[in-house]
Amino acid sequence: MTYRLRPARGGDLERIEALIEARLRWMDETGIRQRNVANYQEASPRGYYERMLREGKLFALDDGGEAAAAAVLLEEDPRWRDATLPALYVHNLTSSLRERGAGREFLRLAGERAAALGKRALRLDCAADNTKLNRFYENLGFRAAGTVEDGPYHGVRREKTDLPGRPFDVNVLLFAGYETLDVFGPAEILAHVGDYRLRWFSRGGGEVVNAQGLRVIAEPISAADPRGALLLPGGRGTRPLAGDGEFLALLRKLADASAYCLSVCTGSALLAGCGALDGREATSNKRALDWAKSCGGKVLWRDTARWTTDGKFYASSGVSAGMDMALGFVADRFGRERAAEIARQIEYRWNDDPDDDPFSENSRR
């Protein structure tokens, strides 16, 4: 389905009210604590939306018929007085329960609008104790950037800076003995994203020799902008690193700072070993899964998964699965058609189902 973001019209108000009421009921029924516990309808009555409509600040996601999502977009927000980057602020986002992905698409298009207005960030907040929603926003690149208190509402401020048209670093972390396709399969795909800039790093910089004897000259990781995406391969070189406390401490800092963190094969074992995946879903090469599990007992390991996604963390199964994961990552950022087009350009048959794992013992094949 093709959506467009447009200023709301008077005829949208009843539909937006219906979306809000349905979402509030859904939150009550599912036990989610967000706007339903913050006197939402008193704080944001119809008069508020009518005023936002008159001022041109209420926007709707148009699916060719009625509004599938809506939110108020502001250029100033008192909750962010201490922030320095010019930003567009998303308030009161609501979306249809029937049209899955409408909220995600609204935020993607809001990011495009922010970039067109010359903004450097897209910002919002959500309830601090809503783990699922926080991880949803984290998956979209909204980093935690402080807190907000408003009566009974305790929120996390979140900020997204990887807007369209702005360079965004993909930091590839190399080490001796990494697997070739773990790196260069995903790199081929991510290089097709125009704003993404691939950079090659190792712990101390210099020449890195991989499992197949390929030699790459890397920069020291200290030169990286850690706020980019981190791509971590697997391979035989992960075994000694799993017991290297200095490397694991460095990796934890990089993983915490990154906007997105993608691991291929046994790269997830290193993320597990440094604690970055505690309480999150992940997978690994099925032939090395028992070893990966031994590196992180608090990880929610998936025995059957081509790749997993949990917030900003993506983890793939063995070697070639990194390409499927990278295309899934692109689909989450830019839409499925963009990922499918990249797959066509490189003549790759994309396994686009993360649960279709033909190499698992529990494979459906």
Secondary structure, 3 states (H helix, E strand, C coil): CCCEEEECCHHHHHHHHHHHHHHHHHHHHHCCCCHHHCCHHHHCCHHHHHHHHHCCCEEEEECCCCEEEEEEEECCCHHHCCCCCCEEEEEEEEECCCCCCHHHHHHHHHHHHHHHCCCCEEEEEEECCCHHHHHHHHHCCCEEEEEEEECCEEEEEEEECCCCCCCEEEEEECCCCCCHHHHHHHHHHHCCCCCEEEEEEECCCEEEECCCCCEEEEEEHHHCCCCCEEEECCCCCHHHHCCCHHHHHHHHHHHHHCCEEEECCCHHHHHHHCCCCCCCEECCCHHHHHHHHHHCCCCEECCCCCEEEECCEEEECCCCHHHHHHHHHHHHHHCHHHHHHHHHHCCCCCCCCCCCCCCCCCCCC
